[in-house]
Amino acid sequence: MYNTILTELENGTLIITINRPDKMNALNRDVVGDLGKALDEVYTNPEIRSAIITGSGEKAFVAGADISEFTSIGPDGGEAIAKRGRELVFDKIENCPKPIIAAVNGFSLGGGCELAMACHFRIASSNAKFGQPEVNLGLIPGYGGTQRLTRLVGKGRAMEMLLTADMIGADDAKAAGLVNHVVAPTDLLAKAKEILQKIHTKSPLPVAAIIACVNECADGDHHGFDKEIKRFGQCFATEDMKEGTSAFLEKRKPVFKGK
């Protein structure tokens, strides 16, 4: 079904592994296309409650874009590459109503850092490295890097990383707010699965609403408070809200049905 990625559905979580270890899992046209198809599956398959995106091998999550595709492209072509990636993958990840975690297992550079940042949050192995080295190529990030990095780590840190192209390690990334957890490489997927299994015990309806509300805040939506109130009210029309409140009052665990 896919040429450049591997997928495995486990306990409601679709594990998406970018599988170009000989190229440090670099993003090219085929990877973007395959990721787009896999994300469509996440959106539409009711058996999928969440997803993890990771890289094949021990060296790299995604070490950047495949630069060989850039050599004969002009301004219009460059803009088209960025737009295609944003529509097929990056915005689709960020706006997914199901949680998507990046399990960053090594180098996460350029388009790889941007891919990780599009996920709802990130877990890094202790050997992970993050950076946006596009300026070294006479370029800027094209998959949302200037925007998402600034939101996550603040203007000053983002400006320095983008302008110097310096990499930062996993612990510094955690201190900066770029990643939530740093774990041993052998514990990376287990930690991501553990968190998602906890989220799976919640109703998928407020999970989706929380993702939308937090994204709106990150986007600087001035109507975010009003939208939160609207979604709060909508929750009262669901069977899951009635089940959740009844279970709380009856001192038992709720059984949510996503209705």
PyRosetta script that sets phi, psi and omega in degrees:
from pyrosetta import init, pose_from_sequence

init()
pose = pose_from_sequence("MYNTILTELENGTLIITINRPDKMNALNRDVVGDLGKALDEVYTNPEIRSAIITGSGEKAFVAGADISEFTSIGPDGGEAIAKRGRELVFDKIENCPKPIIAAVNGFSLGGGCELAMACHFRIASSNAKFGQPEVNLGLIPGYGGTQRLTRLVGKGRAMEMLLTADMIGADDAKAAGLVNHVVAPTDLLAKAKEILQKIHTKSPLPVAAIIACVNECADGDHHGFDKEIKRFGQCFATEDMKEGTSAFLEKRKPVFKGK")
pose.set_psi(1, -37.3)
pose.set_omega(1, -179.8)
pose.set_phi(2, -123.6)
pose.set_psi(2, 149.3)
pose.set_omega(2, 179.2)
pose.set_phi(3, -100.0)
pose.set_psi(3, -26.6)
pose.set_omega(3, -170.7)
pose.set_phi(4, -123.2)
pose.set_psi(4, -1.3)
pose.set_omega(4, 178.3)
pose.set_phi(5, -133.7)
pose.set_psi(5, 158.8)
pose.set_omega(5, 173.3)
pose.set_phi(6, -115.7)
pose.set_psi(6, 143.8)
pose.set_omega(6, 177.1)
pose.set_phi(7, -130.4)
pose.set_psi(7, 145.2)
pose.set_omega(7, 177.7)
pose.set_phi(8, -146.8)
pose.set_psi(8, 126.7)
pose.set_omega(8, 178.0)
pose.set_phi(9, -95.8)
pose.set_psi(9, 120.4)
pose.set_omega(9, -176.2)
pose.set_phi(10, -136.2)
pose.set_psi(10, 115.3)
pose.set_omega(10, 177.0)
pose.set_phi(11, 52.2)
pose.set_psi(11, 41.4)
pose.set_omega(11, 177.6)
pose.set_phi(12, 85.2)
pose.set_psi(12, -3.0)
pose.set_omega(12, 179.6)
pose.set_phi(13, -108.3)
pose.set_psi(13, 124.5)
pose.set_omega(13, 175.0)
pose.set_phi(14, -88.4)
pose.set_psi(14, 115.7)
pose.set_omega(14, 177.6)
pose.set_phi(15, -92.0)
pose.set_psi(15, 116.4)
pose.set_omega(15, -178.5)
pose.set_phi(16, -106.8)
pose.set_psi(16, 115.9)
pose.set_omega(16, -177.7)
pose.set_phi(17, -113.7)
pose.set_psi(17, 118.2)
pose.set_omega(17, 175.8)
pose.set_phi(18, -72.9)
pose.set_psi(18, 123.5)
pose.set_omega(18, -165.5)
pose.set_phi(19, -120.4)
pose.set_psi(19, 69.2)
pose.set_omega(19, 171.7)
pose.set_phi(20, -132.4)
pose.set_psi(20, 58.3)
pose.set_omega(20, -172.6)
pose.set_phi(21, -60.1)
pose.set_psi(21, -29.1)
pose.set_omega(21, 178.7)
pose.set_phi(22, -68.9)
pose.set_psi(22, -19.4)
pose.set_omega(22, 178.0)
pose.set_phi(23, -112.8)
pose.set_psi(23, 22.0)
pose.set_omega(23, -178.1)
pose.set_phi(24, 55.0)
pose.set_psi(24, 32.5)
pose.set_omega(24, 177.5)
pose.set_phi(25, 58.7)
pose.set_psi(25, 29.9)
pose.set_omega(25, -178.2)
pose.set_phi(26, -60.2)
pose.set_psi(26, 144.2)
pose.set_omega(26, 178.7)
pose.set_phi(27, -77.0)
pose.set_psi(27, 128.4)
pose.set_omega(27, 169.0)
pose.set_phi(28, -132.3)
pose.set_psi(28, -173.8)
pose.set_omega(28, -176.6)
pose.set_phi(29, -58.0)
pose.set_psi(29, -40.8)
pose.set_omega(29, -177.8)
pose.set_phi(30, -67.5)
pose.set_psi(30, -40.6)
pose.set_omega(30, 179.2)
pose.set_phi(31, -63.4)
pose.set_psi(31, -44.6)
pose.set_omega(31, 179.2)
pose.set_phi(32, -60.0)
pose.set_psi(32, -43.2)
pose.set_omega(32, 178.5)
pose.set_phi(33, -63.2)
pose.set_psi(33, -44.2)
pose.set_omega(33, 179.8)
pose.set_phi(34, -65.6)
pose.set_psi(34, -41.7)
pose.set_omega(34, 178.1)
pose.set_phi(35, -62.1)
pose.set_psi(35, -39.8)
pose.set_omega(35, 178.2)
pose.set_phi(36, -60.0)
pose.set_psi(36, -42.4)
pose.set_omega(36, 178.7)
pose.set_phi(37, -66.4)
pose.set_psi(37, -42.2)
pose.set_omega(37, 179.7)
pose.set_phi(38, -63.5)
pose.set_psi(38, -37.8)
pose.set_omega(38, 179.1)
pose.set_phi(39, -69.0)
pose.set_psi(39, -34.6)
pose.set_omega(39, 173.6)
pose.set_phi(40, -59.0)
pose.set_psi(40, -38.5)
pose.set_omega(40, 177.8)
pose.set_phi(41, -65.1)
pose.set_psi(41, -39.7)
pose.set_omega(41, 177.5)
pose.set_phi(42, -60.7)
pose.set_psi(42, -43.2)
pose.set_omega(42, -178.4)
pose.set_phi(43, -65.1)
pose.set_psi(43, -41.0)
pose.set_omega(43, -166.5)
pose.set_phi(44, -100.4)
pose.set_psi(44, -21.1)
pose.set_omega(44, -176.1)
pose.set_phi(45, -86.4)
pose.set_psi(45, 113.6)
pose.set_omega(45, -177.5)
pose.set_phi(46, -66.8)
pose.set_psi(46, -17.5)
pose.set_omega(46, 177.8)
pose.set_phi(47, -73.8)
pose.set_psi(47, -17.9)
pose.set_omega(47, -179.5)
pose.set_phi(48, -92.1)
pose.set_psi(48, 118.8)
pose.set_omega(48, 179.9)
pose.set_phi(49, -99.6)
pose.set_psi(49, -21.1)
pose.set_omega(49, -175.7)
pose.set_phi(50, -165.0)
pose.set_psi(50, 176.3)
pose.set_omega(50, 179.0)
pose.set_phi(51, -147.1)
pose.set_psi(51, 153.5)
pose.set_omega(51, 172.2)
pose.set_phi(52, -122.5)
pose.set_psi(52, 133.7)
pose.set_omega(52, 173.2)
pose.set_phi(53, -111.9)
pose.set_psi(53, 128.3)
pose.set_omega(53, 180.0)
pose.set_phi(54, -145.3)
pose.set_psi(54, 179.9)
pose.set_omega(54, -179.3)
pose.set_phi(55, -117.1)
pose.set_psi(55, 156.2)
pose.set_omega(55, 179.4)
pose.set_phi(56, -80.1)
pose.set_psi(56, 142.4)
pose.set_omega(56, 178.2)
pose.set_phi(57, 86.9)
pose.set_psi(57, -176.7)
pose.set_omega(57, -174.8)
pose.set_phi(58, -104.7)
pose.set_psi(58, -8.4)
pose.set_omega(58, -172.9)
pose.set_phi(59, -91.9)
pose.set_psi(59, -37.4)
pose.set_omega(59, -169.3)
pose.set_phi(60, -140.9)
pose.set_psi(60, 139.5)
pose.set_omega(60, 162.9)
pose.set_phi(61, -73.9)
pose.set_psi(61, -72.0)
pose.set_omega(61, 168.2)
pose.set_phi(62, -148.4)
pose.set_psi(62, 118.1)
pose.set_omega(62, -173.7)
pose.set_phi(63, -85.1)
pose.set_psi(63, 11.4)
pose.set_omega(63, 176.5)
pose.set_phi(64, 131.1)
pose.set_psi(64, -170.2)
pose.set_omega(64, 175.5)
pose.set_phi(65, -83.9)
pose.set_psi(65, 158.6)
pose.set_omega(65, 177.4)
pose.set_phi(66, -79.6)
pose.set_psi(66, 99.6)
pose.set_omega(66, -171.6)
pose.set_phi(67, -64.0)
pose.set_psi(67, -23.3)
pose.set_omega(67, -179.4)
pose.set_phi(68, -61.7)
pose.set_psi(68, -21.2)
pose.set_omega(68, 178.7)
pose.set_phi(69, -79.3)
pose.set_psi(69, -10.8)
pose.set_omega(69, -173.9)
pose.set_phi(70, -92.5)
pose.set_psi(70, -15.8)
pose.set_omega(70, -165.0)
pose.set_phi(71, -64.7)
pose.set_psi(71, -29.0)
pose.set_omega(71, -176.2)
pose.set_phi(72, -115.0)
pose.set_psi(72, 24.2)
pose.set_omega(72, -175.0)
pose.set_phi(73, -106.5)
pose.set_psi(73, 137.2)
pose.set_omega(73, 175.6)
pose.set_phi(74, -96.3)
pose.set_psi(74, -171.6)
pose.set_omega(74, -176.5)
pose.set_phi(75, -56.8)
pose.set_psi(75, -44.3)
pose.set_omega(75, -178.5)
pose.set_phi(76, -65.2)
pose.set_psi(76, -39.4)
pose.set_omega(76, 179.3)
pose.set_phi(77, -66.5)
pose.set_psi(77, -39.4)
pose.set_omega(77, 178.1)
pose.set_phi(78, -63.8)
pose.set_psi(78, -42.5)
pose.set_omega(78, 178.2)
pose.set_phi(79, -63.8)
pose.set_psi(79, -38.9)
pose.set_omega(79, -179.7)
pose.set_phi(80, -65.3)
pose.set_psi(80, -39.4)
pose.set_omega(80, 178.0)
pose.set_phi(81, -61.2)
pose.set_psi(81, -46.9)
pose.set_omega(81, -178.0)
pose.set_phi(82, -64.9)
pose.set_psi(82, -42.2)
pose.set_omega(82, -178.8)
pose.set_phi(83, -65.6)
pose.set_psi(83, -42.5)
pose.set_omega(83, 179.8)
pose.set_phi(84, -61.7)
pose.set_psi(84, -45.3)
pose.set_omega(84, 179.4)
pose.set_phi(85, -62.2)
pose.set_psi(85, -41.8)
pose.set_omega(85, -179.6)
pose.set_phi(86, -63.6)
pose.set_psi(86, -44.9)
pose.set_omega(86, -176.1)
pose.set_phi(87, -72.7)
pose.set_psi(87, -40.9)
pose.set_omega(87, -175.7)
pose.set_phi(88, -79.1)
pose.set_psi(88, -31.8)
pose.set_omega(88, -169.0)
pose.set_phi(89, -128.0)
pose.set_psi(89, -63.2)
pose.set_omega(89, -163.7)
pose.set_phi(90, -66.9)
pose.set_psi(90, -49.6)
pose.set_omega(90, 177.4)
pose.set_phi(91, -69.6)
pose.set_psi(91, -30.9)
pose.set_omega(91, 179.9)
pose.set_phi(92, -65.5)
pose.set_psi(92, -37.8)
pose.set_omega(92, 176.1)
pose.set_phi(93, -66.0)
pose.set_psi(93, -52.4)
pose.set_omega(93, -174.7)
pose.set_phi(94, -59.6)
pose.set_psi(94, -38.0)
pose.set_omega(94, -175.3)
pose.set_phi(95, -94.4)
pose.set_psi(95, 5.0)
pose.set_omega(95, -179.5)
pose.set_phi(96, -63.7)
pose.set_psi(96, 132.9)
pose.set_omega(96, 179.0)
pose.set_phi(97, -74.9)
pose.set_psi(97, -6.3)
pose.set_omega(97, 175.9)
pose.set_phi(98, -107.9)
pose.set_psi(98, 140.4)
pose.set_omega(98, -175.7)
pose.set_phi(99, -65.7)
pose.set_psi(99, 136.2)
pose.set_omega(99, 177.7)
pose.set_phi(100, -125.5)
pose.set_psi(100, 121.2)
pose.set_omega(100, 179.8)
pose.set_phi(101, -106.2)
pose.set_psi(101, 138.8)
pose.set_omega(101, 168.8)
pose.set_phi(102, -90.7)
pose.set_psi(102, 123.3)
pose.set_omega(102, 173.7)
pose.set_phi(103, -102.7)
pose.set_psi(103, 97.9)
pose.set_omega(103, -167.3)
pose.set_phi(104, -90.8)
pose.set_psi(104, 108.8)
pose.set_omega(104, -171.5)
pose.set_phi(105, -110.9)
pose.set_psi(105, 57.6)
pose.set_omega(105, 179.9)
pose.set_phi(106, 130.5)
pose.set_psi(106, -144.2)
pose.set_omega(106, -177.1)
pose.set_phi(107, -65.4)
pose.set_psi(107, 129.3)
pose.set_omega(107, 176.9)
pose.set_phi(108, -130.4)
pose.set_psi(108, 84.9)
pose.set_omega(108, -169.1)
pose.set_phi(109, -121.2)
pose.set_psi(109, 147.7)
pose.set_omega(109, 175.6)
pose.set_phi(110, 55.9)
pose.set_psi(110, -122.7)
pose.set_omega(110, 178.5)
pose.set_phi(111, -59.1)
pose.set_psi(111, -26.4)
pose.set_omega(111, 177.2)
pose.set_phi(112, -70.6)
pose.set_psi(112, -41.0)
pose.set_omega(112, 175.8)
pose.set_phi(113, -64.8)
pose.set_psi(113, -39.4)
pose.set_omega(113, 178.9)
pose.set_phi(114, -66.2)
pose.set_psi(114, -37.4)
pose.set_omega(114, 176.9)
pose.set_phi(115, -63.6)
pose.set_psi(115, -45.0)
pose.set_omega(115, 178.6)
pose.set_phi(116, -62.3)
pose.set_psi(116, -41.5)
pose.set_omega(116, -177.4)
pose.set_phi(117, -69.8)
pose.set_psi(117, -24.6)
pose.set_omega(117, 177.3)
pose.set_phi(118, -70.6)
pose.set_psi(118, -24.2)
pose.set_omega(118, 179.2)
pose.set_phi(119, -68.8)
pose.set_psi(119, 162.1)
pose.set_omega(119, -174.5)
pose.set_phi(120, -68.4)
pose.set_psi(120, -32.2)
pose.set_omega(120, 164.9)
pose.set_phi(121, -162.3)
pose.set_psi(121, 174.7)
pose.set_omega(121, -169.4)
pose.set_phi(122, -129.3)
pose.set_psi(122, 140.5)
pose.set_omega(122, 170.3)
pose.set_phi(123, -119.2)
pose.set_psi(123, 133.4)
pose.set_omega(123, -175.0)
pose.set_phi(124, -118.2)
pose.set_psi(124, 143.0)
pose.set_omega(124, 167.8)
pose.set_phi(125, -75.4)
pose.set_psi(125, 157.4)
pose.set_omega(125, -174.6)
pose.set_phi(126, -62.8)
pose.set_psi(126, -18.7)
pose.set_omega(126, 180.0)
pose.set_phi(127, -97.0)
pose.set_psi(127, 8.9)
pose.set_omega(127, -177.8)
pose.set_phi(128, -69.6)
pose.set_psi(128, 148.5)
pose.set_omega(128, 176.0)
pose.set_phi(129, -133.4)
pose.set_psi(129, 135.0)
pose.set_omega(129, -178.5)
pose.set_phi(130, -118.9)
pose.set_psi(130, 143.2)
pose.set_omega(130, 177.1)
pose.set_phi(131, -175.4)
pose.set_psi(131, 161.0)
pose.set_omega(131, 176.2)
pose.set_phi(132, -124.7)
pose.set_psi(132, 85.8)
pose.set_omega(132, -173.3)
pose.set_phi(133, -89.0)
pose.set_psi(133, 16.0)
pose.set_omega(133, -174.0)
pose.set_phi(134, -57.8)
pose.set_psi(134, -33.0)
pose.set_omega(134, -177.3)
pose.set_phi(135, -61.4)
pose.set_psi(135, -26.6)
pose.set_omega(135, 177.2)
pose.set_phi(136, -65.7)
pose.set_psi(136, -21.1)
pose.set_omega(136, -179.6)
pose.set_phi(137, -99.6)
pose.set_psi(137, 6.2)
pose.set_omega(137, -175.6)
pose.set_phi(138, 76.9)
pose.set_psi(138, 24.7)
pose.set_omega(138, -176.9)
pose.set_phi(139, -127.2)
pose.set_psi(139, 175.0)
pose.set_omega(139, 167.4)
pose.set_phi(140, -121.3)
pose.set_psi(140, 165.2)
pose.set_omega(140, 174.3)
pose.set_phi(141, -58.5)
pose.set_psi(141, 144.1)
pose.set_omega(141, -178.4)
pose.set_phi(142, -119.7)
pose.set_psi(142, -3.9)
pose.set_omega(142, -178.1)
pose.set_phi(143, -113.0)
pose.set_psi(143, 34.9)
pose.set_omega(143, 176.0)
pose.set_phi(144, 93.4)
pose.set_psi(144, 8.4)
pose.set_omega(144, -174.3)
pose.set_phi(145, -62.7)
pose.set_psi(145, -40.0)
pose.set_omega(145, -179.6)
pose.set_phi(146, -67.3)
pose.set_psi(146, -29.2)
pose.set_omega(146, -176.4)
pose.set_phi(147, -85.2)
pose.set_psi(147, -51.4)
pose.set_omega(147, -175.1)
pose.set_phi(148, -72.0)
pose.set_psi(148, -36.8)
pose.set_omega(148, 178.9)
pose.set_phi(149, -63.0)
pose.set_psi(149, -41.9)
pose.set_omega(149, 179.6)
pose.set_phi(150, -63.0)
pose.set_psi(150, -41.4)
pose.set_omega(150, 178.6)
pose.set_phi(151, -62.7)
pose.set_psi(151, -38.5)
pose.set_omega(151, -172.5)
pose.set_phi(152, -81.2)
pose.set_psi(152, -40.4)
pose.set_omega(152, -172.5)
pose.set_phi(153, -115.0)
pose.set_psi(153, -5.4)
pose.set_omega(153, -179.2)
pose.set_phi(154, 93.7)
pose.set_psi(154, 161.1)
pose.set_omega(154, -172.5)
pose.set_phi(155, -61.9)
pose.set_psi(155, -46.5)
pose.set_omega(155, -175.1)
pose.set_phi(156, -64.1)
pose.set_psi(156, -49.9)
pose.set_omega(156, 179.3)
pose.set_phi(157, -63.6)
pose.set_psi(157, -42.9)
pose.set_omega(157, -179.8)
pose.set_phi(158, -62.4)
pose.set_psi(158, -44.1)
pose.set_omega(158, -179.6)
pose.set_phi(159, -59.6)
pose.set_psi(159, -44.0)
pose.set_omega(159, -179.5)
pose.set_phi(160, -65.2)
pose.set_psi(160, -45.5)
pose.set_omega(160, -179.9)
pose.set_phi(161, -62.7)
pose.set_psi(161, -41.7)
pose.set_omega(161, -177.2)
pose.set_phi(162, -71.2)
pose.set_psi(162, -37.6)
pose.set_omega(162, -175.6)
pose.set_phi(163, -82.2)
pose.set_psi(163, -31.0)
pose.set_omega(163, -179.5)
pose.set_phi(164, -92.1)
pose.set_psi(164, -23.0)
pose.set_omega(164, -174.1)
pose.set_phi(165, 67.6)
pose.set_psi(165, 16.1)
pose.set_omega(165, 179.7)
pose.set_phi(166, -70.2)
pose.set_psi(166, 144.5)
pose.set_omega(166, 173.9)
pose.set_phi(167, -88.5)
pose.set_psi(167, 153.8)
pose.set_omega(167, 171.7)
pose.set_phi(168, -125.3)
pose.set_psi(168, 149.3)
pose.set_omega(168, -180.0)
pose.set_phi(169, -81.5)
pose.set_psi(169, 176.4)
pose.set_omega(169, -174.6)
pose.set_phi(170, -62.1)
pose.set_psi(170, -43.4)
pose.set_omega(170, -178.1)
pose.set_phi(171, -65.8)
pose.set_psi(171, -41.0)
pose.set_omega(171, 176.9)
pose.set_phi(172, -66.5)
pose.set_psi(172, -35.7)
pose.set_omega(172, 178.0)
pose.set_phi(173, -64.5)
pose.set_psi(173, -39.0)
pose.set_omega(173, 177.4)
pose.set_phi(174, -66.6)
pose.set_psi(174, -43.4)
pose.set_omega(174, 179.8)
pose.set_phi(175, -62.8)
pose.set_psi(175, -31.3)
pose.set_omega(175, -179.0)
pose.set_phi(176, -83.1)
pose.set_psi(176, -9.8)
pose.set_omega(176, -178.5)
pose.set_phi(177, 90.5)
pose.set_psi(177, 10.2)
pose.set_omega(177, -179.6)
pose.set_phi(178, -78.7)
pose.set_psi(178, -32.2)
pose.set_omega(178, 177.0)
pose.set_phi(179, -127.9)
pose.set_psi(179, 155.0)
pose.set_omega(179, -179.0)
pose.set_phi(180, -88.0)
pose.set_psi(180, -37.3)
pose.set_omega(180, -175.1)
pose.set_phi(181, -141.2)
pose.set_psi(181, 147.3)
pose.set_omega(181, 171.3)
pose.set_phi(182, -120.9)
pose.set_psi(182, 126.3)
pose.set_omega(182, -177.3)
pose.set_phi(183, -135.2)
pose.set_psi(183, 167.1)
pose.set_omega(183, 174.5)
pose.set_phi(184, -62.2)
pose.set_psi(184, 147.1)
pose.set_omega(184, -178.9)
pose.set_phi(185, -52.4)
pose.set_psi(185, -36.4)
pose.set_omega(185, -178.6)
pose.set_phi(186, -71.8)
pose.set_psi(186, -15.2)
pose.set_omega(186, -178.2)
pose.set_phi(187, -102.5)
pose.set_psi(187, 0.9)
pose.set_omega(187, -169.4)
pose.set_phi(188, -61.0)
pose.set_psi(188, -56.8)
pose.set_omega(188, -177.6)
pose.set_phi(189, -66.2)
pose.set_psi(189, -36.6)
pose.set_omega(189, 179.9)
pose.set_phi(190, -61.6)
pose.set_psi(190, -40.1)
pose.set_omega(190, 179.1)
pose.set_phi(191, -65.6)
pose.set_psi(191, -43.1)
pose.set_omega(191, 178.6)
pose.set_phi(192, -62.7)
pose.set_psi(192, -44.0)
pose.set_omega(192, 179.7)
pose.set_phi(193, -64.0)
pose.set_psi(193, -40.2)
pose.set_omega(193, -179.5)
pose.set_phi(194, -59.3)
pose.set_psi(194, -45.7)
pose.set_omega(194, -179.2)
pose.set_phi(195, -66.0)
pose.set_psi(195, -42.9)
pose.set_omega(195, -178.4)
pose.set_phi(196, -67.7)
pose.set_psi(196, -35.7)
pose.set_omega(196, 177.5)
pose.set_phi(197, -64.2)
pose.set_psi(197, -33.1)
pose.set_omega(197, 175.8)
pose.set_phi(198, -66.4)
pose.set_psi(198, -42.4)
pose.set_omega(198, 179.3)
pose.set_phi(199, -65.9)
pose.set_psi(199, -33.1)
pose.set_omega(199, 179.6)
pose.set_phi(200, -62.8)
pose.set_psi(200, -21.0)
pose.set_omega(200, 178.7)
pose.set_phi(201, -77.3)
pose.set_psi(201, -9.2)
pose.set_omega(201, 179.2)
pose.set_phi(202, -93.0)
pose.set_psi(202, 162.6)
pose.set_omega(202, 174.9)
pose.set_phi(203, -68.0)
pose.set_psi(203, 134.1)
pose.set_omega(203, 179.4)
pose.set_phi(204, -66.8)
pose.set_psi(204, -17.7)
pose.set_omega(204, -177.8)
pose.set_phi(205, -70.5)
pose.set_psi(205, -53.9)
pose.set_omega(205, 174.7)
pose.set_phi(206, -68.4)
pose.set_psi(206, -27.4)
pose.set_omega(206, 175.1)
pose.set_phi(207, -58.3)
pose.set_psi(207, -47.8)
pose.set_omega(207, 179.6)
pose.set_phi(208, -64.4)
pose.set_psi(208, -39.5)
pose.set_omega(208, -179.9)
pose.set_phi(209, -66.4)
pose.set_psi(209, -38.6)
pose.set_omega(209, 178.0)
pose.set_phi(210, -64.4)
pose.set_psi(210, -43.8)
pose.set_omega(210, 177.9)
pose.set_phi(211, -57.2)
pose.set_psi(211, -45.8)
pose.set_omega(211, -179.2)
pose.set_phi(212, -63.6)
pose.set_psi(212, -44.1)
pose.set_omega(212, -178.9)
pose.set_phi(213, -64.2)
pose.set_psi(213, -44.7)
pose.set_omega(213, -179.3)
pose.set_phi(214, -65.1)
pose.set_psi(214, -40.3)
pose.set_omega(214, 177.1)
pose.set_phi(215, -61.1)
pose.set_psi(215, -41.1)
pose.set_omega(215, 179.8)
pose.set_phi(216, -63.6)
pose.set_psi(216, -39.5)
pose.set_omega(216, 176.6)
pose.set_phi(217, -62.7)
pose.set_psi(217, -46.3)
pose.set_omega(217, -179.5)
pose.set_phi(218, -62.4)
pose.set_psi(218, -30.1)
pose.set_omega(218, 178.7)
pose.set_phi(219, -81.3)
pose.set_psi(219, -2.9)
pose.set_omega(219, -179.3)
pose.set_phi(220, 74.6)
pose.set_psi(220, 28.3)
pose.set_omega(220, -179.4)
pose.set_phi(221, -67.4)
pose.set_psi(221, 117.4)
pose.set_omega(221, -177.2)
pose.set_phi(222, -72.5)
pose.set_psi(222, -10.5)
pose.set_omega(222, 179.2)
pose.set_phi(223, -102.3)
pose.set_psi(223, 15.7)
pose.set_omega(223, -175.7)
pose.set_phi(224, -58.6)
pose.set_psi(224, -41.2)
pose.set_omega(224, -179.8)
pose.set_phi(225, -64.5)
pose.set_psi(225, -42.3)
pose.set_omega(225, 179.8)
pose.set_phi(226, -65.4)
pose.set_psi(226, -38.9)
pose.set_omega(226, 179.5)
pose.set_phi(227, -68.0)
pose.set_psi(227, -36.2)
pose.set_omega(227, 176.3)
pose.set_phi(228, -62.2)
pose.set_psi(228, -45.4)
pose.set_omega(228, 178.8)
pose.set_phi(229, -59.2)
pose.set_psi(229, -43.1)
pose.set_omega(229, -179.5)
pose.set_phi(230, -61.6)
pose.set_psi(230, -46.1)
pose.set_omega(230, -179.0)
pose.set_phi(231, -69.6)
pose.set_psi(231, -34.9)
pose.set_omega(231, 175.5)
pose.set_phi(232, -58.0)
pose.set_psi(232, -45.6)
pose.set_omega(232, 178.2)
pose.set_phi(233, -63.7)
pose.set_psi(233, -39.5)
pose.set_omega(233, -179.8)
pose.set_phi(234, -62.4)
pose.set_psi(234, -31.8)
pose.set_omega(234, 178.9)
pose.set_phi(235, -60.1)
pose.set_psi(235, -30.7)
pose.set_omega(235, -177.4)
pose.set_phi(236, -68.7)
pose.set_psi(236, -14.1)
pose.set_omega(236, 179.1)
pose.set_phi(237, -90.7)
pose.set_psi(237, 2.6)
pose.set_omega(237, -173.8)
pose.set_phi(238, -99.8)
pose.set_psi(238, 150.2)
pose.set_omega(238, 173.8)
pose.set_phi(239, -64.5)
pose.set_psi(239, -34.2)
pose.set_omega(239, -177.6)
pose.set_phi(240, -65.0)
pose.set_psi(240, -35.4)
pose.set_omega(240, 178.0)
pose.set_phi(241, -65.2)
pose.set_psi(241, -42.4)
pose.set_omega(241, 178.5)
pose.set_phi(242, -64.1)
pose.set_psi(242, -40.5)
pose.set_omega(242, 178.0)
pose.set_phi(243, -65.6)
pose.set_psi(243, -43.8)
pose.set_omega(243, -177.6)
pose.set_phi(244, -63.6)
pose.set_psi(244, -44.7)
pose.set_omega(244, 180.0)
pose.set_phi(245, -70.1)
pose.set_psi(245, -37.8)
pose.set_omega(245, 177.8)
pose.set_phi(246, -64.0)
pose.set_psi(246, -43.7)
pose.set_omega(246, -179.8)
pose.set_phi(247, -61.9)
pose.set_psi(247, -39.0)
pose.set_omega(247, 178.8)
pose.set_phi(248, -62.9)
pose.set_psi(248, -46.7)
pose.set_omega(248, -177.8)
pose.set_phi(249, -69.1)
pose.set_psi(249, -30.1)
pose.set_omega(249, -179.3)
pose.set_phi(250, -90.8)
pose.set_psi(250, 2.3)
pose.set_omega(250, 177.8)
pose.set_phi(251, 56.7)
pose.set_psi(251, 49.3)
pose.set_omega(251, 176.4)
pose.set_phi(252, -137.2)
pose.set_psi(252, 168.0)
pose.set_omega(252, 178.4)
pose.set_phi(253, -80.2)
pose.set_psi(253, 137.0)
pose.set_omega(253, -179.7)
pose.set_phi(254, -73.8)
pose.set_psi(254, 153.1)
pose.set_omega(254, 174.2)
pose.set_phi(255, -118.0)
pose.set_psi(255, 97.6)
pose.set_omega(255, -175.7)
pose.set_phi(256, -86.7)
pose.set_psi(256, 146.6)
pose.set_omega(256, -179.5)
pose.set_phi(257, -119.8)
pose.set_psi(257, 1.8)
pose.set_omega(257, -180.0)
pose.set_phi(258, 71.8)
pose.set_psi(258, 29.0)
pose.set_omega(258, -179.2)
pose.set_phi(259, -128.1)
pose.dump_pdb("model.pdb")
